[in-house]
Amino acid sequence: MQLATFKVDITCPIGHPLTAGWKDPAVGFADPLYAAGMILYGADKPVVLCAVDWCEISNRSYIMWCESLADAAGTDADHVAVQTTHPHCSPWPDEDAQALVREHDVRDVMQTEFCHEALSRVAQAVKAATTCPELFTHIACGRARIDQVASNRRVMGDDGKVKAVRWTATKDPEVRAAPEGLIDPYLKSISFWNDQRKLAAMHYYAVHNTSYDYDCVITSDFLGLARERRSDDEPDVAHIVFNECAGNVTAGKYNDGAHENREIFTQRIYDGIVAAEANAGRLPVDELNWHVEPVFLPPGADMNEPDLMAILTDPDVQTKDRTKAAIKIAGLRRQDVPIPFGCLKIDKTACILHLPGESFIEYQLFAQEHSTANWVAVPSYGDCGPGYICLDKSYDEGGYEPIDSFVAPGVEGVMKDAIKKLME
């Protein structure tokens, strides 16, 4: 079995839309944004895993990424998993939504030329990487608990309804003081070795990767910064960080938005990476498999094109709601195209399940419960066309996520059925 790695600077220019135009455009630069990934050889066809320091990639833009990287790697698009790390002050391309906002004179979702050029450079890097794969003989899987970073966003009341929302930055001390709630406190790491030589490592943790975003300054935020800190330790090792199922998980309990918290969270994630790797024992690798389940997620009740077009074309509607309508229309128009859920299995040791959207943490825990592997990671933020992928009960409980969920009750059963098939 072999692997090759790639890493490309895909920092957007000042003035680029942030969060698909839901926020004001970028006014400054804090640190670079990267696309980093790995090509694995040993399954039926090459497998490409890519983590992108952008907020999201959705609908046709996501398909373009998978197709472009597949062509570059000499594989099929359903053997490519692209996941964003979800820093808010970064791009969110959606090709068809951009065409709609441009047609109706709404604020841009993306700078098309830049996003195409960035994807082209990533594809070129993938193609170049295919010329120099390296043999790997062992993997090492570990995990480490991280305290005082992640917390559940949905603070529940005694009536079973959401009584407060814990945003990425939460000013209200009473809301911050509420119990941490359901999270996965463990950072997971898997490293790849050629005998005694470490080649690459992938790290996974579930949290909204945003410490503060009100300044509209480009940043990979604390997940990206922790990755770069670990990369500085080992410049000859490719370190890649993925965000897991953080749809309802933020740093809000431990974050009032103070600037110094970004460094605090960066150090805690970095310490978790180091500890997870220290806890890992190397094992020989015999088998690598990639499994795909094509999935159709039920569209939300408000996914009605005439109503959405009325919102998009109304100049009196808030800009965010108009761009959101464009993204919903883009998603609605590709409902006949399934979203592939991809799962990498390495022997009976490791399982990595790749999910779309801003999936709730419950799906990550469900996958762990149903896997026979000793080590399980569940990166989310793949195709973000579905928006938040809640539980069925979440829609009655209220809170923020159902508002920006573009799928419907019933999605939980579809998600769990697909996860169970892939975990078998």
Order of alpha helices (4+ residues) and beta strands (2+ residues): beta-beta-beta-beta-alpha-beta-alpha-alpha-beta-beta-beta-beta-beta-alpha-beta-beta-beta-alpha-beta-beta-alpha-beta-beta-alpha-alpha-beta-beta-beta-alpha-beta-beta-alpha-alpha
